[in-house]
Amino acid sequence: MTRYILIDPADHIYTTPNGSPLWDSAPHALFTVRIDASHTAARLPATPHTLTAEPGVQTVEPRAFFNTEFGFLISQAVALVRHREAFEFDPLTGEKITWSADNTRAFGTRGREYFPRIDPAVIGLIEHSVEPRLLVGRNIRRSYFSLIAGYIAPGETMEQAFAREVWEEAGRRVSDIVYVASQPWPTSSSLMFGVRATTSDDTAIGECDGELAEIRWITRADIHHSTLPLAPEGSLAHRMIQDWANTT
């Protein structure tokens, strides 16, 4: 039996009245993409009235499932649906492409293979080199504080990219950069690499690029007592911040 993951235009996931992201059918689907032998993703239009009117049905962000048994499935579903929408023509010839049965590859008219795009990004936990403090920033487009992050540029290593992003956004130098964990972020076709680093720069010594509206040092007590809004649950930033706060 095929189970369907229903995705709205904002890449949110429809959940059944019992909270499951799996449905028995895909009503009003604009198109579907098979994920595996048992699961199919479906893009729904903006107003699937028969669903939204049903008691207990709601839409949630994909990250709500990242730390659950559905995490990998949801990430695949959103990523493949977004890729199918964005990639329709062969970039060499402009003609229609065809897809493999498992949706992992597209084929151009000259037989060239194309794979779903993944943009690598890095996000990091920056500790003060002397005192137990953590550097966080608030993006100008966000209401909460998170870890400094950015995309990895062509030719850069993960470590080089993170050092550059911290210098550009926070005006600080970092060292001892080590890998911690990773997380797919399908709503932007990204793969986030989480790292840890240290700095001895209490304040910015370089000019910041203005992407962060505020930059603060926080302590474990600030996190435990929720003295400021932090990255939401389900994100890699949230997990890394909480892990740091719970480390003595």
Backbone as CSV, one residue per row, in Angstrom:
resi,resn,N_x,N_y,N_z,CA_x,CA_y,CA_z,C_x,C_y,C_z
1,MET,0.846,-1.200,0.000,0.000,0.000,0.000,0.882,1.250,0.000
2,THR,0.592,2.172,-0.885,1.345,3.420,-0.956,0.816,4.415,0.069
3,ARG,1.722,5.043,0.799,1.363,6.112,1.728,1.880,7.424,1.154
4,TYR,1.126,8.487,1.354,1.439,9.777,0.751,1.851,10.811,1.795
5,ILE,2.829,11.622,1.447,3.218,12.786,2.238,2.713,14.005,1.487
6,LEU,1.808,14.749,2.097,1.176,15.888,1.447,1.896,17.177,1.836
7,ILE,2.335,17.930,0.837,3.164,19.117,1.062,2.456,20.331,0.477
8,ASP,2.280,21.381,1.279,1.594,22.570,0.796,2.573,23.495,0.054
9,PRO,2.120,24.602,-0.533,3.005,25.473,-1.313,4.142,26.093,-0.507
10,ALA,4.009,26.155,0.814,5.063,26.707,1.663,6.009,25.626,2.178
11,ASP,5.908,24.416,1.633,6.719,23.269,2.032,6.402,22.776,3.437
12,HIS,5.205,23.061,3.925,4.759,22.523,5.200,4.067,21.176,4.951
13,ILE,4.070,20.345,5.979,3.560,18.985,5.868,2.173,18.887,6.501
14,TYR,1.232,18.310,5.746,-0.098,18.059,6.311,-0.029,16.844,7.226
15,THR,-0.561,17.004,8.423,-0.619,15.881,9.356,-2.069,15.431,9.522
16,THR,-2.248,14.137,9.684,-3.573,13.565,9.889,-4.081,13.931,11.286
17,PRO,-5.358,13.679,11.575,-5.863,13.983,12.919,-5.088,13.307,14.041
18,ASN,-4.416,12.190,13.764,-3.625,11.537,14.824,-2.161,11.988,14.827
19,GLY,-1.832,13.002,14.016,-0.492,13.573,14.031,0.504,12.936,13.089
20,SER,0.076,11.960,12.296,0.979,11.284,11.366,1.134,12.094,10.082
21,PRO,2.321,12.073,9.453,2.483,12.756,8.166,2.126,11.868,6.975
22,LEU,1.642,10.655,7.226,1.349,9.708,6.157,-0.156,9.612,5.906
23,TRP,-0.543,9.743,4.631,-1.941,9.692,4.228,-2.163,8.512,3.292
24,ASP,-3.420,8.067,3.198,-3.761,6.936,2.337,-3.999,7.361,0.892
25,SER,-4.176,8.663,0.658,-4.401,9.161,-0.701,-3.853,10.578,-0.791
26,ALA,-3.840,11.119,-2.008,-3.325,12.461,-2.229,-4.365,13.302,-2.958
27,PRO,-5.408,13.736,-2.249,-6.458,14.524,-2.897,-5.936,15.878,-3.368
28,HIS,-6.381,16.324,-4.525,-6.057,17.640,-5.079,-4.582,17.806,-5.447
29,ALA,-3.812,16.742,-5.507,-2.381,16.873,-5.783,-2.133,17.502,-7.154
30,LEU,-1.191,18.463,-7.180,-0.771,19.057,-8.443,0.125,18.081,-9.207
31,PHE,0.974,17.370,-8.459,1.781,16.301,-9.031,2.315,15.469,-7.874
32,THR,2.801,14.275,-8.175,3.364,13.392,-7.158,4.751,12.940,-7.579
33,VAL,5.556,12.578,-6.588,6.916,12.078,-6.807,7.114,10.844,-5.930
34,ARG,7.437,9.722,-6.542,7.642,8.499,-5.765,8.964,8.577,-5.020
35,ILE,8.931,8.287,-3.714,10.144,8.312,-2.892,10.769,6.928,-2.842
36,ASP,9.942,5.922,-2.530,10.396,4.535,-2.539,9.199,3.648,-2.853
37,ALA,9.336,2.363,-2.657,8.266,1.445,-3.031,6.975,1.667,-2.251
38,SER,7.070,2.289,-1.085,5.894,2.422,-0.226,5.439,3.861,-0.005
39,HIS,6.240,4.848,-0.422,5.921,6.237,-0.091,6.015,7.136,-1.324
40,THR,5.088,8.087,-1.382,5.036,9.053,-2.474,4.783,10.438,-1.899
41,ALA,5.485,11.422,-2.416,5.274,12.812,-2.002,4.328,13.482,-2.980
42,ALA,3.472,14.362,-2.458,2.500,15.050,-3.311,2.493,16.537,-3.000
43,ARG,2.605,17.349,-4.052,2.479,18.798,-3.884,1.012,19.177,-4.012
44,LEU,0.482,19.849,-2.994,-0.916,20.267,-2.993,-1.027,21.756,-3.302
45,PRO,-2.154,22.191,-3.856,-2.364,23.620,-4.120,-2.589,24.388,-2.829
46,ALA,-2.740,25.692,-2.959,-2.840,26.553,-1.777,-4.100,26.299,-0.953
47,THR,-5.181,25.878,-1.595,-6.438,25.735,-0.856,-7.100,24.384,-1.103
48,PRO,-6.557,23.311,-0.538,-7.251,22.007,-0.610,-8.353,21.958,0.445
49,HIS,-9.525,22.503,0.114,-10.562,22.765,1.116,-10.996,21.518,1.884
50,THR,-11.060,20.383,1.240,-11.553,19.191,1.925,-10.604,18.747,3.027
51,LEU,-9.335,19.120,2.928,-8.385,18.752,3.977,-8.410,19.745,5.127
52,THR,-8.308,21.024,4.805,-8.224,22.026,5.864,-9.496,22.102,6.694
53,ALA,-10.590,21.658,6.126,-11.855,21.693,6.874,-12.010,20.480,7.781
54,GLU,-11.127,19.511,7.644,-11.250,18.286,8.426,-10.729,18.506,9.850
55,PRO,-11.480,18.112,10.884,-11.040,18.322,12.267,-9.694,17.636,12.547
56,GLY,-8.810,18.357,13.199,-7.535,17.774,13.605,-6.434,17.834,12.576
57,VAL,-6.766,18.238,11.351,-5.748,18.332,10.298,-5.035,19.674,10.411
58,GLN,-3.708,19.648,10.335,-2.939,20.882,10.368,-1.694,20.729,9.517
59,THR,-0.990,21.829,9.298,0.282,21.783,8.586,1.392,22.217,9.535
60,VAL,2.525,21.540,9.447,3.674,21.853,10.302,4.925,21.924,9.442
61,GLU,5.938,22.600,9.940,7.197,22.696,9.222,7.897,21.340,9.201
62,PRO,8.659,21.046,8.168,9.359,19.761,8.096,10.237,19.474,9.309
63,ARG,10.833,20.515,9.892,11.743,20.272,11.015,11.045,19.656,12.221
64,ALA,9.718,19.747,12.271,8.989,19.126,13.373,9.194,17.620,13.386
65,PHE,9.592,17.044,12.234,9.777,15.597,12.134,11.246,15.176,12.104
66,PHE,12.165,16.146,12.090,13.572,15.814,11.872,14.124,14.835,12.902
67,ASN,13.665,14.917,14.133,14.181,14.045,15.186,13.225,12.895,15.494
68,THR,12.397,12.547,14.521,11.442,11.457,14.697,11.739,10.340,13.697
69,GLU,10.966,9.301,13.755,11.139,8.184,12.815,10.857,8.580,11.370
70,PHE,10.177,9.733,11.175,9.837,10.181,9.823,10.849,11.169,9.259
71,GLY,11.891,11.496,10.010,12.808,12.560,9.614,13.389,12.404,8.221
72,PHE,13.963,11.234,7.941,14.604,11.001,6.648,13.571,11.035,5.520
73,LEU,12.423,10.453,5.766,11.364,10.387,4.759,10.855,11.789,4.410
74,ILE,10.622,12.618,5.428,10.132,13.980,5.196,11.170,14.794,4.440
75,SER,12.434,14.666,4.826,13.496,15.410,4.144,13.550,15.035,2.671
76,GLN,13.480,13.742,2.390,13.483,13.294,1.001,12.284,13.839,0.234
77,ALA,11.116,13.775,0.847,9.888,14.197,0.175,9.955,15.661,-0.231
78,VAL,10.321,16.526,0.704,10.372,17.960,0.405,11.450,18.258,-0.629
79,ALA,12.614,17.650,-0.460,13.718,17.908,-1.390,13.366,17.486,-2.813
80,LEU,12.766,16.302,-2.981,12.460,15.810,-4.316,11.328,16.597,-4.973
81,VAL,10.342,16.996,-4.182,9.251,17.807,-4.730,9.775,19.165,-5.193
82,ARG,10.593,19.805,-4.373,11.156,21.106,-4.747,12.035,20.983,-5.987
83,HIS,12.822,19.922,-6.046,13.713,19.752,-7.182,12.924,19.501,-8.462
84,ARG,11.865,18.707,-8.371,11.059,18.418,-9.547,10.431,19.706,-10.099
85,GLU,10.024,20.607,-9.206,9.430,21.874,-9.640,10.462,22.795,-10.292
86,ALA,11.676,22.801,-9.730,12.689,23.753,-10.186,13.454,23.285,-11.416
87,PHE,13.472,21.982,-11.665,14.338,21.438,-12.709,13.493,20.662,-13.705
88,GLU,13.181,21.314,-14.816,12.271,20.707,-15.787,12.900,20.554,-17.168
89,PHE,13.910,21.393,-17.458,14.497,21.396,-18.793,15.996,21.140,-18.742
90,ASP,16.510,20.528,-19.766,17.939,20.255,-19.891,18.679,21.587,-20.047
91,PRO,19.605,21.916,-19.143,20.301,23.202,-19.237,21.192,23.320,-20.468
92,LEU,21.516,22.199,-21.128,22.348,22.238,-22.328,21.534,22.478,-23.599
93,THR,20.337,21.872,-23.661,19.556,21.946,-24.893,18.248,22.712,-24.746
94,GLY,17.786,22.902,-23.495,16.504,23.571,-23.279,15.309,22.677,-23.482
95,GLU,15.551,21.393,-23.780,14.446,20.466,-24.004,14.041,19.772,-22.707
96,LYS,12.865,19.181,-22.723,12.334,18.505,-21.548,13.249,17.356,-21.115
97,ILE,13.389,17.200,-19.789,14.177,16.095,-19.253,13.251,14.952,-18.865
98,THR,13.822,13.785,-18.684,13.087,12.637,-18.177,13.712,12.210,-16.866
99,TRP,12.966,11.451,-16.072,13.415,11.082,-14.733,13.520,9.569,-14.580
100,SER,14.461,9.152,-13.721,14.570,7.745,-13.372,13.392,7.363,-12.486
101,ALA,13.135,6.077,-12.367,11.978,5.609,-11.595,12.065,6.002,-10.129
102,ASP,13.289,6.099,-9.584,13.419,6.443,-8.169,13.593,7.943,-7.948
103,ASN,13.490,8.739,-9.011,13.544,10.206,-8.928,14.872,10.769,-8.451
104,THR,15.921,9.960,-8.453,17.215,10.458,-8.010,18.030,11.049,-9.146
105,ARG,17.642,10.750,-10.386,18.391,11.245,-11.532,17.452,11.725,-12.630
106,ALA,17.911,12.745,-13.336,17.201,13.214,-14.522,18.117,13.006,-15.721
107,PHE,17.515,12.837,-16.883,18.290,12.575,-18.096,17.960,13.613,-19.163
108,GLY,19.017,14.235,-19.672,18.842,15.188,-20.752,18.686,14.471,-22.080
109,THR,18.389,15.235,-23.103,18.149,14.644,-24.420,19.417,14.044,-25.015
110,ARG,20.575,14.436,-24.531,21.832,13.872,-25.019,22.359,12.769,-24.098
111,GLY,21.518,12.335,-23.164,21.901,11.260,-22.274,22.650,11.687,-21.035
112,ARG,22.887,12.982,-20.862,23.604,13.455,-19.675,22.735,13.297,-18.443
113,GLU,23.362,12.874,-17.328,22.634,12.674,-16.073,22.708,13.921,-15.203
114,TYR,21.605,14.231,-14.546,21.555,15.343,-13.604,20.997,14.823,-12.282
115,PHE,21.637,15.239,-11.195,21.226,14.800,-9.869,20.612,15.975,-9.103
116,PRO,19.731,15.695,-8.142,19.152,16.774,-7.330,20.244,17.625,-6.689
117,ARG,20.070,18.918,-6.753,21.078,19.844,-6.242,21.039,19.894,-4.720
118,ILE,22.223,19.886,-4.117,22.360,20.061,-2.671,23.383,21.163,-2.434
119,ASP,23.002,22.203,-1.713,23.900,23.314,-1.424,24.493,23.141,-0.028
120,PRO,25.812,22.960,0.089,26.413,22.777,1.407,26.490,24.087,2.194
121,ALA,26.179,24.010,3.463,26.246,25.171,4.351,26.882,24.737,5.661
122,VAL,27.367,25.709,6.418,28.015,25.406,7.689,27.436,26.302,8.775
123,ILE,27.250,25.740,9.960,26.725,26.471,11.108,27.558,26.079,12.317
124,GLY,27.838,27.040,13.195,28.781,26.691,14.250,28.548,27.293,15.619
125,LEU,28.975,26.503,16.581,28.946,26.860,17.992,30.279,27.541,18.312
126,ILE,30.247,28.801,18.720,31.482,29.548,18.999,31.575,29.801,20.493
127,GLU,32.561,29.196,21.130,32.787,29.366,22.561,33.903,30.369,22.812
128,HIS,33.771,31.091,23.908,34.853,31.972,24.332,36.019,31.104,24.788
129,SER,37.230,31.493,24.450,38.399,30.656,24.744,38.748,30.598,26.222
130,VAL,38.207,31.541,27.023,38.550,31.583,28.454,37.324,31.341,29.327
131,GLU,36.243,32.051,29.058,35.047,31.975,29.889,33.971,31.102,29.227
132,PRO,33.117,30.477,30.040,32.058,29.611,29.486,30.906,30.435,28.906
133,ARG,31.154,30.994,27.738,30.152,31.806,27.044,30.026,31.344,25.603
134,LEU,28.842,31.593,25.036,28.528,31.168,23.677,28.105,32.384,22.865
135,LEU,28.627,32.493,21.640,28.300,33.624,20.771,27.091,33.284,19.899
136,VAL,26.070,34.130,19.953,24.875,33.931,19.133,24.524,35.246,18.450
137,GLY,23.770,35.154,17.380,23.356,36.348,16.657,21.915,36.258,16.212
138,ARG,21.319,37.414,15.989,19.944,37.468,15.482,19.967,38.053,14.083
139,ASN,19.552,37.243,13.122,19.487,37.687,11.745,18.452,38.798,11.604
140,ILE,18.687,39.704,10.684,17.761,40.830,10.505,16.367,40.367,10.091
141,ARG,16.252,39.119,9.590,14.949,38.601,9.165,14.319,37.679,10.206
142,ARG,14.941,37.523,11.371,14.460,36.592,12.384,14.198,37.297,13.713
143,SER,13.340,36.688,14.528,13.029,37.245,15.848,13.769,36.505,16.960
144,TYR,14.558,35.498,16.604,15.262,34.707,17.609,16.764,34.710,17.329
145,PHE,17.529,34.296,18.340,18.980,34.212,18.226,19.384,32.787,17.858
146,SER,20.408,32.687,17.046,20.875,31.378,16.621,22.390,31.405,16.469
147,LEU,22.922,30.339,15.919,24.347,30.244,15.667,24.673,30.867,14.315
148,ILE,25.889,31.291,14.154,26.310,31.905,12.899,26.440,30.817,11.833
149,ALA,25.941,31.130,10.642,25.903,30.127,9.574,26.051,30.797,8.224
150,GLY,26.339,29.984,7.216,26.420,30.503,5.864,26.736,29.394,4.877
151,TYR,26.632,29.697,3.610,26.893,28.718,2.563,28.392,28.594,2.292
152,ILE,28.785,27.398,1.897,30.173,27.135,1.543,30.379,27.547,0.089
153,ALA,31.354,28.403,-0.149,31.615,28.907,-1.495,32.448,27.905,-2.286
154,PRO,32.384,27.963,-3.615,33.206,27.065,-4.436,34.685,27.183,-4.077
155,GLY,35.332,26.026,-3.913,36.753,26.009,-3.596,37.079,26.082,-2.124
156,GLU,36.081,26.296,-1.268,36.316,26.400,0.165,36.160,25.052,0.853
157,THR,36.915,24.865,1.933,36.636,23.764,2.834,35.552,24.221,3.807
158,MET,34.993,23.260,4.521,33.995,23.592,5.526,34.574,24.544,6.572
159,GLU,35.811,24.272,6.990,36.457,25.097,8.021,36.722,26.518,7.512
160,GLN,37.188,26.628,6.278,37.444,27.945,5.712,36.157,28.758,5.592
161,ALA,35.093,28.096,5.176,33.817,28.781,5.015,33.314,29.313,6.352
162,PHE,33.445,28.498,7.398,32.939,28.957,8.691,33.770,30.127,9.218
163,ALA,35.076,30.046,9.109,35.930,31.149,9.567,35.580,32.434,8.811
164,ARG,35.348,32.320,7.518,34.980,33.500,6.714,33.640,34.071,7.152
165,GLU,32.628,33.193,7.344,31.303,33.663,7.732,31.338,34.384,9.083
166,VAL,32.084,33.837,10.029,32.170,34.472,11.354,32.853,35.840,11.242
167,TRP,33.884,35.915,10.430,34.581,37.192,10.250,33.662,38.215,9.586
168,GLU,32.922,37.785,8.562,32.055,38.710,7.841,30.868,39.161,8.685
169,GLU,30.261,38.234,9.415,29.025,38.547,10.132,29.267,39.071,11.544
170,ALA,30.321,38.593,12.209,30.556,38.963,13.604,31.870,39.671,13.843
171,GLY,32.722,39.775,12.831,33.982,40.492,12.982,34.950,39.847,13.948
172,ARG,34.883,38.533,14.085,35.732,37.829,15.036,36.519,36.724,14.335
173,ARG,37.667,36.412,14.903,38.501,35.328,14.399,38.196,34.066,15.203
174,VAL,38.145,32.921,14.539,37.901,31.664,15.233,39.016,30.675,14.924
175,SER,39.191,29.730,15.836,40.200,28.679,15.662,39.647,27.372,16.212
176,ASP,40.443,26.302,16.084,40.060,24.979,16.610,38.693,24.536,16.099
177,ILE,38.461,24.692,14.800,37.175,24.329,14.198,37.111,22.817,14.007
178,VAL,36.089,22.187,14.588,35.928,20.738,14.466,34.481,20.411,14.115
179,TYR,34.306,19.351,13.360,32.981,18.910,12.944,32.218,18.284,14.114
180,VAL,30.894,18.524,14.172,30.046,17.977,15.232,28.953,17.064,14.668
181,ALA,28.147,17.579,13.751,27.010,16.820,13.229,26.507,17.507,11.969
182,SER,25.569,16.856,11.277,24.989,17.458,10.079,23.481,17.281,10.089
183,GLN,22.817,18.055,9.228,21.355,17.971,9.130,20.909,18.437,7.744
184,PRO,20.065,17.661,7.078,19.514,18.151,5.815,18.522,19.274,6.078
185,TRP,18.485,20.236,5.187,17.510,21.323,5.290,16.829,21.447,3.929
186,PRO,15.865,20.560,3.659,15.324,20.433,2.307,14.582,21.658,1.797
187,THR,14.067,22.513,2.680,13.324,23.681,2.219,14.211,24.684,1.502
188,SER,15.530,24.547,1.632,16.443,25.387,0.858,17.452,24.536,0.104
189,SER,17.160,23.256,-0.031,18.033,22.307,-0.740,19.437,22.286,-0.156
190,SER,19.534,22.425,1.161,20.834,22.530,1.819,21.164,21.283,2.634
191,LEU,22.451,21.115,2.880,22.937,20.157,3.866,23.793,20.951,4.831
192,MET,23.344,21.027,6.086,24.017,21.835,7.096,25.075,21.006,7.820
193,PHE,26.306,21.522,7.831,27.379,20.914,8.600,27.576,21.726,9.879
194,GLY,27.417,21.072,11.028,27.587,21.745,12.301,29.010,21.591,12.817
195,VAL,29.588,22.688,13.294,30.955,22.666,13.815,31.008,23.376,15.160
196,ARG,32.149,23.189,15.836,32.465,23.941,17.057,33.752,24.690,16.819
197,ALA,33.874,25.848,17.457,35.087,26.646,17.322,35.245,27.514,18.564
198,THR,36.393,28.134,18.706,36.649,29.041,19.828,37.141,30.388,19.300
199,THR,36.969,31.417,20.117,37.497,32.739,19.808,37.914,33.436,21.098
200,SER,38.912,34.290,20.996,39.327,35.111,22.135,38.910,36.561,21.930
201,ASP,38.180,36.827,20.853,37.733,38.188,20.556,36.428,38.480,21.287
202,ASP,36.528,39.238,22.391,35.318,39.589,23.139,34.367,40.429,22.302
203,THR,34.918,41.386,21.586,34.127,42.253,20.725,34.638,42.137,19.294
204,ALA,33.876,42.672,18.378,34.269,42.603,16.972,35.526,43.424,16.735
205,ILE,36.477,42.837,16.043,37.690,43.570,15.666,37.692,43.871,14.166
206,GLY,36.701,43.337,13.463,36.540,43.612,12.037,35.178,44.209,11.774
207,GLU,34.996,44.751,10.587,33.721,45.362,10.231,32.712,44.280,9.869
208,CYS,31.531,44.327,10.473,30.484,43.340,10.211,29.690,43.746,8.972
209,ASP,29.117,42.746,8.285,28.429,43.020,7.021,26.973,43.436,7.181
210,GLY,26.451,43.460,8.414,25.089,43.917,8.655,24.019,42.851,8.558
211,GLU,24.417,41.590,8.296,23.411,40.528,8.198,22.791,40.210,9.545
212,LEU,23.547,40.420,10.627,23.040,40.175,11.976,22.634,41.495,12.622
213,ALA,21.381,41.541,13.102,20.895,42.753,13.767,21.478,42.891,15.161
214,GLU,21.731,41.754,15.829,22.319,41.753,17.178,23.267,40.574,17.321
215,ILE,24.320,40.787,18.093,25.262,39.722,18.418,25.471,39.750,19.930
216,ARG,25.345,38.591,20.565,25.462,38.546,22.027,26.296,37.353,22.484
217,TRP,26.892,37.532,23.654,27.450,36.406,24.398,26.394,35.943,25.386
218,ILE,26.151,34.642,25.459,25.199,34.115,26.424,25.861,33.015,27.254
219,THR,25.278,32.740,28.401,25.791,31.712,29.298,24.833,30.529,29.340
220,ARG,25.256,29.475,30.008,24.370,28.317,30.179,23.126,28.707,30.964
221,ALA,23.280,29.608,31.925,22.129,30.062,32.719,21.114,30.783,31.835
222,ASP,21.604,31.575,30.879,20.687,32.260,29.957,19.837,31.253,29.187
223,ILE,20.466,30.154,28.779,19.749,29.136,28.008,18.756,28.392,28.891
224,HIS,19.194,27.985,30.062,18.314,27.235,30.971,17.120,28.069,31.421
225,HIS,17.316,29.379,31.576,16.245,30.240,32.077,15.509,30.960,30.949
226,SER,15.851,30.633,29.710,15.158,31.200,28.542,15.093,32.719,28.586
227,THR,16.249,33.345,28.808,16.288,34.801,28.900,16.174,35.490,27.536
228,LEU,16.321,34.734,26.454,16.132,35.294,25.117,15.678,34.176,24.178
229,PRO,14.929,34.524,23.134,14.440,33.492,22.197,15.590,32.900,21.395
230,LEU,15.620,31.581,21.307,16.688,30.888,20.591,16.124,30.066,19.436
231,ALA,17.012,29.519,18.635,16.627,28.731,17.458,15.576,27.691,17.832
232,PRO,14.544,27.521,17.012,13.437,26.620,17.355,13.827,25.150,17.353
233,GLU,13.052,24.384,18.087,13.276,22.945,18.194,13.168,22.289,16.824
234,GLY,13.992,21.286,16.602,14.021,20.601,15.329,15.192,21.016,14.466
235,SER,15.760,22.183,14.765,16.905,22.662,13.992,18.207,22.159,14.603
236,LEU,19.232,22.070,13.779,20.548,21.671,14.264,21.076,22.692,15.253
237,ALA,20.812,23.972,15.015,21.254,25.017,15.934,20.665,24.802,17.322
238,HIS,19.377,24.479,17.386,18.726,24.235,18.684,19.400,23.074,19.413
239,ARG,19.636,21.990,18.686,20.250,20.814,19.312,21.656,21.123,19.827
240,MET,22.443,21.835,19.035,23.807,22.148,19.442,23.839,23.094,20.638
241,ILE,22.944,24.073,20.643,22.875,25.007,21.774,22.482,24.286,23.050
242,GLN,21.462,23.426,22.961,21.016,22.701,24.145,22.062,21.727,24.645
243,ASP,22.744,21.059,23.722,23.827,20.143,24.126,24.928,20.893,24.861
244,TRP,25.263,22.074,24.371,26.286,22.890,25.046,25.808,23.311,26.433
245,ALA,24.542,23.712,26.536,24.009,24.166,27.825,23.969,23.055,28.842
246,ASN,23.813,21.817,28.388,23.713,20.681,29.312,25.054,20.022,29.592
247,THR,26.123,20.599,29.057,27.475,20.090,29.319,28.101,20.870,30.455
248,THR,28.546,20.178,31.459,29.145,20.871,32.603,30.641,21.011,32.432
